[in-house]
């Protein structure tokens, strides 16, 4: 996890400034910079959007929040945005494909070949002035209607899902009847075992069960469950039985040893494309539920923004941050 995350989340303005100064000294690769790759398009500016940290750890939807902010920033500036997850490392990197396109369409018509022939190119990155001053996709999205609306607008205007993802969402939504469901999202595994500083505290199974009981008694609706943790899944199925619905391909982690983050623990699906697409489909489906019970993570922020304020009732576990 990025250093100083807890301070940055509690003190957003000064946390950003201090982090920027640190990057100026120690991680200049994280900063925005200008490049020239040739003489093509000399009258246009290309904004090449890359992952900030390239650590191979950051999750898909954590990555997406910043990438979509960069896309919007480029459009506001009149630049041509292009997302490059081929030449820059993510958890889904394979050295051959622009893996962004496994999940999303490019935000412009420009091609990779053209980008790397252009005269005026900015590489995305941190700048002295925060390009996300409102804190979109932070915790306030769950409790501030203005932030929720702006986050939804940002996704709606700047993100288009790949055809593979859309087809999978349509098929699973019909099987689950997702628009009638209580969406339940809770993380376990590395979140709970490692308690990474600055990340959001996750509820225990008993807390989740208590909220589900309240919603089921009130709405008599089925439960669409999204979790990676096999023990959480088993516990909730034993309590709620056939009321629990999951995607047709779902699988759960039982053998996590708690020594490192999931992406470095050899417990995830080996096929990176499939792993990312299936996770994204589940989080899109969560956004289509009628009701929501959720912990706070980067993933749940995405689903909440994508829902656009349409949940008829919701309960968010706001339990603070790990030390």
C-alpha positions in Angstrom: 0.0 0.0 0.0 1.3 3.6 -0.7 3.2 5.0 2.3 1.4 7.5 4.5 -2.1 6.4 3.2 -3.8 6.8 6.6 -2.5 10.4 7.0 -3.4 11.2 3.4 -7.0 10.0 3.9 -7.4 11.8 7.2 -5.7 15.1 6.0 -6.4 15.1 2.3 -4.9 18.5 1.3 -1.7 18.3 3.3 -1.4 14.6 2.8 -1.4 15.2 -1.0 1.2 18.0 -0.8 3.6 16.1 1.5 3.2 13.0 -0.8 3.9 15.1 -3.8 7.1 16.6 -2.3 8.2 13.0 -1.3 7.7 11.9 -4.9 9.7 14.9 -6.2 12.7 13.6 -4.2 12.3 9.8 -4.2 9.8 8.7 -6.9 10.1 11.1 -9.9 8.6 8.3 -12.1 5.3 9.0 -10.4 5.2 12.6 -11.5 3.6 14.0 -14.7 6.3 14.7 -17.3 6.5 15.8 -21.0 8.0 13.5 -23.6 8.5 13.6 -27.4 8.5 10.4 -29.4 8.7 11.9 -33.0 7.2 14.6 -35.2 3.7 13.2 -35.7 0.7 15.3 -34.6 2.8 18.4 -33.8 -0.2 20.6 -33.2 -1.9 18.2 -30.8 -1.1 17.1 -27.2 -1.4 13.4 -26.3 -2.0 12.5 -22.7 -0.6 9.0 -22.1 -2.2 7.6 -19.0 -0.3 5.0 -17.0 -0.6 3.5 -13.6 1.1 5.7 -11.0 3.0 3.1 -9.0 3.5 0.2 -11.3 4.0 -2.2 -8.3 2.0 -5.1 -9.7 0.0 -5.0 -6.5 -2.7 -2.3 -6.8 -6.1 -3.8 -7.5 -8.1 -3.2 -10.7 -10.6 -0.8 -9.3 -8.1 1.1 -7.2 -6.2 1.6 -10.5 -9.4 2.6 -12.3 -10.3 5.5 -10.0 -7.1 7.4 -10.8 -7.1 6.4 -14.5 -10.6 7.8 -15.0 -9.6 11.0 -13.3 -6.7 11.3 -15.7 -9.0 10.7 -18.7 -11.3 13.4 -17.5 -8.4 15.8 -16.8 -7.0 15.2 -20.4 -10.4 16.0 -21.9 -10.8 19.2 -19.9 -7.4 20.3 -21.1 -8.2 19.5 -24.7 -5.6 16.7 -24.8 -6.1 13.3 -26.5 -6.2 10.6 -23.8 -4.7 7.1 -24.4 -4.4 4.5 -21.6 -1.3 2.3 -21.8 -1.3 -0.8 -19.7 1.1 -2.6 -22.1 4.3 -0.7 -21.5 3.6 0.0 -17.9 3.1 -2.6 -15.2 -0.1 -3.5 -13.4 -1.3 -6.7 -11.7 -2.6 -7.8 -15.1 0.6 -7.0 -17.1 1.7 -9.7 -19.6 4.3 -7.8 -21.7 2.3 -8.3 -24.9 -1.2 -6.8 -24.8 -2.5 -3.5 -23.7 -4.5 -5.1 -20.9 -6.6 -2.0 -20.3 -8.5 -3.2 -23.3 -9.4 -6.5 -21.6 -11.7 -4.4 -19.4 -12.4 -1.1 -21.1 -12.5 0.7 -24.5 -9.9 3.3 -25.2 -11.1 6.9 -24.4 -10.1 8.1 -27.9 -9.5 6.8 -31.4 -5.7 7.3 -31.4 -3.6 4.1 -31.7 -0.5 3.0 -29.7 1.6 3.3 -32.8 0.5 6.9 -33.3 1.0 7.8 -29.7 4.6 6.7 -29.8 5.3 8.7 -32.9 3.8 12.0 -31.5 5.8 15.2 -30.8 3.9 16.4 -27.8 3.1 13.8 -25.2 2.4 14.1 -21.4 2.8 11.1 -19.3 0.2 11.1 -16.6 1.3 11.5 -13.0 1.2 13.6 -9.8 1.3 17.4 -10.2 1.7 20.1 -7.6 -2.0 20.9 -7.8 -4.2 17.9 -7.0 -6.4 17.1 -10.1 -8.9 15.5 -7.7 -9.5 18.3 -5.2 -13.0 17.1 -4.3 -11.7 13.7 -3.2 -13.9 11.7 -5.7 -13.9 8.0 -5.0 -12.9 8.5 -1.4 -15.0 7.5 1.6 -17.2 10.6 1.4 -18.8 9.1 -1.7 -21.1 7.0 0.6 -22.2 10.0 2.7 -22.1 13.0 0.4 -24.6 13.2 -2.4 -22.6 15.8 -4.3 -19.5 13.6 -4.3 -21.6 10.6 -5.2 -23.1 12.4 -8.2 -19.8 13.8 -9.5 -18.2 10.4 -9.1 -21.0 8.8 -11.1 -20.7 11.5 -13.8 -17.0 10.9 -14.0 -17.5 7.2 -14.7 -20.4 7.7 -17.0 -18.6 10.2 -19.2 -15.2 8.6 -19.3 -15.4 4.8 -19.0 -16.7 2.3 -21.5 -16.6 -1.4 -20.8 -15.2 -3.9 -23.2 -17.6 -6.1 -25.2 -16.4 -9.2 -23.3 -17.3 -7.6 -20.0 -20.7 -6.3 -21.2 -21.7 -9.7 -22.5 -20.7 -11.4 -19.2 -22.6 -8.8 -17.2 -25.8 -9.3 -19.2 -25.7 -13.1 -18.9 -25.0 -13.1 -15.1 -27.6 -10.4 -14.4 -30.3 -12.5 -16.0 -29.3 -15.7 -14.1 -29.2 -13.9 -10.8 -32.1 -11.5 -11.2 -29.7 -9.0 -9.8 -32.1 -6.0 -9.9 -34.2 -7.7 -7.2 -31.3 -8.5 -4.9 -29.8 -7.2 -1.7 -26.2 -6.7 -2.8 -23.7 -7.8 0.0 -20.1 -7.0 -0.4 -17.4 -7.8 2.2 -13.6 -8.3 2.0 -11.7 -10.8 4.0 -8.3 -12.5 3.5 -5.5 -10.0 3.3 -7.6 -7.1 4.4 -8.5 -8.8 7.7 -5.3 -10.7 8.3 -2.8 -8.0 7.3 -4.8 -5.0 8.5 -2.9 -2.7 6.1 -2.4 0.8 7.5 -4.8 3.4 6.1 -7.1 0.8 4.5 -10.7 0.6 5.7 -11.6 -1.7 8.6 -13.7 -4.6 7.5 -16.7 -5.9 9.5 -16.7 -9.4 10.9 -19.2 -12.0 9.7 -21.5 -11.5 12.7 -21.9 -7.8 11.9 -22.7 -8.6 8.3 -25.2 -11.3 9.3 -27.0 -8.8 11.5 -27.5 -6.3 8.7 -28.6 -9.0 6.2 -31.2 -10.2 8.7 -32.6 -6.7 9.0 -32.8 -6.2 5.2 -34.3 -9.7 4.5 -37.0 -9.2 7.2 -37.8 -5.8 5.7 -37.6 -6.5 2.0 -37.9 -10.4 1.6 -35.3 -10.2 -1.2 -32.6 -12.6 -2.3 -29.0 -11.9 -1.5 -26.3 -11.4 -4.1 -23.0 -12.0 -2.3 -19.6 -10.7 -3.4 -16.6 -11.9 -1.4 -13.3 -13.6 -2.1 -13.1 -15.2 1.3 -14.2 -18.9 1.5 -14.8 -18.8 5.3 -17.1 -15.7 4.9 -19.0 -17.4 2.1 -19.5 -20.7 4.0 -20.7 -18.8 7.1 -23.2 -16.8 5.2 -24.5 -19.8 3.2 -24.9 -21.8 6.4 -27.0 -18.9 7.8 -29.1 -17.9 4.8 -29.0 -21.0 2.6 -30.5 -20.8 -0.9 -31.2 -17.1 -0.5 -27.5 -16.5 -1.3 -26.8 -16.0 -5.0 -23.4 -15.7 -6.7 -22.1 -15.5 -10.2 -22.0 -18.8 -12.1 -18.2 -18.9 -12.1 -17.5 -17.8 -8.5 -14.7 -19.4 -6.5 -13.4 -18.6 -3.0 -10.0 -18.5 -1.3 -9.5 -21.0 1.5 -5.7 -21.5 1.6 -4.5 -17.9 2.2 -1.6 -17.9 4.6 -1.7 -14.3 5.7 1.9 -13.6 4.9 1.5 -11.1 2.0 -1.2 -9.3 -0.1 -3.3 -11.6 -2.3 -1.6 -10.6 -5.6 1.7 -11.9 -4.2 0.3 -15.0 -2.5 -0.2 -17.5 -5.3 -3.9 -18.0 -4.5 -5.5 -16.1 -7.3 -6.6 -17.3 -10.8 -3.5 -17.7 -13.0 -5.3 -16.3 -16.1 -4.9 -12.6 -15.4 -7.4 -11.6 -18.1 -10.1 -13.9 -16.8 -9.4 -12.9 -13.2 -9.7 -9.2 -13.8 -12.8 -9.5 -16.1 -14.6 -11.8 -13.6 -13.9 -9.5 -10.7 -15.1 -6.4 -12.7 -18.3 -8.2 -13.7 -19.1 -8.9 -10.1 -18.6 -5.3 -9.1 -20.8 -4.1 -12.0 -23.5 -6.5 -10.9 -23.2 -5.2 -7.4 -24.0 -1.7 -8.8 -27.2 -3.1 -10.3 -28.7 -4.5 -7.1 -31.9 -3.0 -5.5 -30.3 -2.7 -2.0 -26.8 -2.6 -0.7 -24.9 -3.8 2.4 -21.2 -3.1 2.0 -17.9 -2.5 3.6 -15.7 0.3 2.3 -13.0 -0.6 -0.2 -11.8 0.7 -3.5 -14.1 -1.9 -5.2 -17.2 -0.9 -3.3 -16.6 2.8 -4.0 -16.6 1.9 -7.7 -19.9 0.0 -7.5 -21.4 2.7 -5.4 -20.4 5.4 -7.9 -21.6 3.3 -10.9 -25.0 2.8 -9.2 -25.6 6.6 -9.4 -27.7 6.9 -6.3 -30.3 4.3 -7.3 -30.1 1.9 -4.3 -33.5 2.0 -2.5 -31.8 1.3 0.8 -28.2 0.8 1.9 -26.0 0.1 4.9 -22.3 1.0 4.8 -19.9 -0.3 7.4 -18.0 2.9 8.3 -15.6 1.4 10.9 -12.5 3.7 10.5 -9.0 2.9 9.2 -6.5 0.3 10.2 -3.6 1.8 12.2 
